[in-house]
Amino acid sequence: MTWTCEQTEQLLTDYLDGLLPADEQRAFDLHVNTCERCTPLVSSVSHAVANLRSLPELEAPPRLVYNILDATLGPRETVTGWAAVLAWLRGIASHDDRYCFRL
């Protein structure tokens, strides 16, 4: 199997995640170990991914999703009372075919 630099770039994340089949893994390794272009690429990306994985996981601030939606789509009208309940039920009915009622 002849491996190319383009294949290395396309499959680099699969390689780093250990998802390549054994024959592709061997061809990938053989190419990277002999290619002046791909060796530093794989090395630097591997190092960057290892550093990212070593970072502690952060908890998202409260209302993060709503703040992003407000900033990108604009503020939404606040719905309260029965209107909020009916909107919630419409959401369930439109996303789940197990319910046989329509509002």
HUVEN-V379738 format. One record per residue. RES is the residue in one letter. SS is DSSP state (H for helix, E for strand, L for the rest). PSI is psi as a letter, one per 20 degrees, with the letter a starting at -180 (999 if undefined). Layout:
# HUVEN-V379738
RES:SS:PSI / RES:SS:PSI
This chain:
# HUVEN-V379738
M:L:p / T:L:p / W:L:q / T:L:r / C:H:h / E:H:g / Q:H:h / T:H:g / E:H:g / Q:H:h / L:L:j / L:H:g / T:H:h / D:H:g / Y:H:g / L:H:h / D:L:i / G:L:k / L:L:i / L:L:q / P:L:q / A:H:g / D:H:h / E:H:h / Q:H:g / R:H:g / A:H:h / F:H:g / D:H:g / L:H:g / H:H:g / V:H:h / N:H:i / T:H:i / C:L:p / E:L:h / R:L:g / C:H:h / T:H:g / P:H:h / L:H:g / V:H:h / S:H:g / S:H:h / V:H:h / S:H:g / H:H:g / A:H:g / V:H:g / A:H:g / N:H:g / L:H:g / R:H:h / S:H:i / L:L:q / P:L:q / E:L:p / L:L:q / E:L:p / A:L:p / P:L:q / P:L:q / R:L:j / L:H:g / V:H:g / Y:H:h / N:H:h / I:H:g / L:H:g / D:H:g / A:H:h / T:H:h / L:H:i / G:L:q / P:L:q / R:L:q / E:L:p / T:L:p / V:L:p / T:L:r / G:H:b / W:H:h / A:H:h / A:H:g / V:H:g / L:H:h / A:H:g / W:H:g / L:H:h / R:H:g / G:H:g / I:H:g / A:H:h / S:H:i / H:H:i / D:L:o / D:L:i / R:L:h / Y:L:p / C:L:j / F:L:q / R:L:p / L:L:999
